[in-house]
Amino acid sequence: VGLRVLQFIVGVTLSVALSTFLNLLFAYAASFEWTRNELYPLDRLSTVFYKSFNSVVYEELIFRSYVLYKIHHWFGEKPAVLSTSIAFGMYHWFTMGVLGNVSMMVWIFFYTGLWGVMFAFCYTRTGSLLLATGLHWGWNFFDQVVFNKEGEGLVKPIMTDRTERLGNDIGFLIGTLPTVLFAVVIILYLIREKKIQI
């Protein structure tokens, strides 16, 4: 139990640190500030916390615990990781509302599919969902609820026209490429670990 809890804590810590660092770096590079959102109702926080965690657990149970588990037993680790990651990427076409926008569909498929590979290896190499759940939930909560770039989170960006243009220019470089690199590093680390019978 202690090891599993530690895996969850490590996952949350890594993804929260990544989200915080990238959002602060983004603000610095684009010359804007994050400030507390006075309009955010703090009494909603427990509900948002629960819904955010619940949605991550749902996705982990579907894509990793059940589907990956079954395919892993029938065909082995690599087909299980690949197929569930493809399904995970396609699933986000619907949840992120990008159907019909081909360029966004390609990008969302690649980006979420890659993180799906990372989550899948978390499961096959630890034998537990907790590392993947920690990584997944920590990122979702901080990127969507804390640092919400639409101004609907706990903190909001204070931008001018100039900083908004700068943000659009460098947002992909700072906000996206490091998350891809992060997933690749975690994947490379995990595939060096011994396989566990799941």
N, C-alpha and C positions, 0 to 999 in steps of 0.2 A: 504493500500500500504506500509506503514511504517513497519508493522509487517512482511510482506512477504519479503521485502528487507533485514530486519534484519535476517530472517531465512536463506536467501542465504548467507549473510556475515558470520553468525555463522557456516554454513556448510563448506564454503571455509576455514575459519580460523581453524576449527578443523582438517580437512584433511591435510591442508598445514603444520600445526604444527606437526601432526603425521608423515607425510612423511619426513619433515626436521629432526625431532628428531631421527627417526629410521635410516636415512641415515648417520647422523653424528655419532650416536652410533655404527653403523656398521663399519664405517671408523676407529673409535677409537679401537673397539674390534679386528679388523683384521689388525690394524697397517698400514693403508694407508691414503692418503690424497685426498680430493676433490680439484681440481684446475680449474680455468677458462679454458674453451676450446677455445683456440685462433682461431681454425679453424671453429668455429660455426659462420655462417653468420648472423649477427644481423638483417640484412634487411629481413631475413626470419621470424623473430619472430612474426610479426603481422599476417602473413599467418598461421603459426603454431598455434598461439593463437586462431585464428578464427576456424581452422579445428578441434582443440582439443575441443573447446567449442561446435561447431556444432555437432560433433559426440556424445557428451554426451546428448545434447538436443534431438537429434534424438532418442537415446536409451530410454530416459525418456518419450518422447512422445509416443513411440511404446509400451513399456512394462508397464509403469505406467499410463500414461494419457488415453490411449485408451483401451488396453487389460485388465488391472487391473480394470479400471472404469466399463467396461462392466460386467466382472465376478463378481465384488463386488455387482452390482445391481441385478444380476441374482441369485447368490448363497451365498453372504455374504463375510465378510472380510477374514476369515481364508482360504477358498478355493481360493480366489483371490490372497492373498499373496503367498500361497504355489505354485499355478500353474504358476504364472508369474515369481517366483523365479527359478523354475525348468527350464522354458523356457529361462530365462536369463543366467543360468549356461550352458545350452546346446548351446546357441547362441555363447558363447565364445569358444567353441570347434573350431568353424569355424574362428572367428576373430583372435584367437591366434594360429591357425595352428597346433593343437595338435591331430587331427583326426588320429587314428591308434596307437597312443602312449597311451596304456591303463592306465598306472599309472598317466600320466599327465592329461588324460581326467578325471579321478576320482578326482584328486586334484583340477583342474580348476573348475569342476562342483561344488565341495563342497565350494571352496573359493568364486567364483563369485556368486554362488547361495546364500550363506550366506549374502553377501553384497546386493544381490537382495532383500532378506528379509528385511534388514535394510532400503533400499530405498523405498520398498513397504509400510512399516509401517510409514515412513516419510510422505508419501502421505495420507494414510488413517487416520493418527492421526493429521495432520495439515490441510488437505484439499487443499494442494498446492504442486506443484512440486519443489518449490524453495529450500527447505532444502535438498531434495535428490539431486537436480542438483548441489548445492554448494558442498556437500560432494563428489559427483561423479567427478565433474570437477576439484576441488582442488587437489584430489588425483591423477587423471590421468595426469594433467598438470605437477605437481611437480615430480611425479615418472617417467614419460616418457620423459618430455622435459627438466626439470632442472637437476635432478639426474639420468641421463640415464647411467645405469651400463655398457652399450656397448660402452661408450665413445662418444656418438653422441648427447649429450645434452649441455646445457649451461655450465655445469661443468662436468669434467670427473675424474674418479678415476686413481690415480697414484699408480700402484701396482708392486710388485716384485713377483717372483715365490712363495716365502714364504707367502706373504700376500694374494696371490690369493688362495693358498691352505687353509689358515686360513678362508678366506672369504667363500669358498665352505663349510667348516666344520660348520661355525656358521651362515651362511646366512639364513638358514631356521628358526633357533631359533630366531634370532633378526629381520629378515626382514618379517617374515610371521606370526608367532604366535601372536605377538602384534596386528597385523591388524585384526586377528580373534577375539581376546579379545575386541578390539575397537568396532567391529560390534556388538558383543554380549551385551556389555554395553549400546550402543545406543538403541538396540532393547529392552532390559529390561526397559530402561527409557521410551521409547515411548509407550510400551504396558500398562504402568501405567497411561498414559494420556487418557482422555476421547475421545471416538470415535466421529468423526465428520461426519455428513451426506455429502457424496460427490456425 
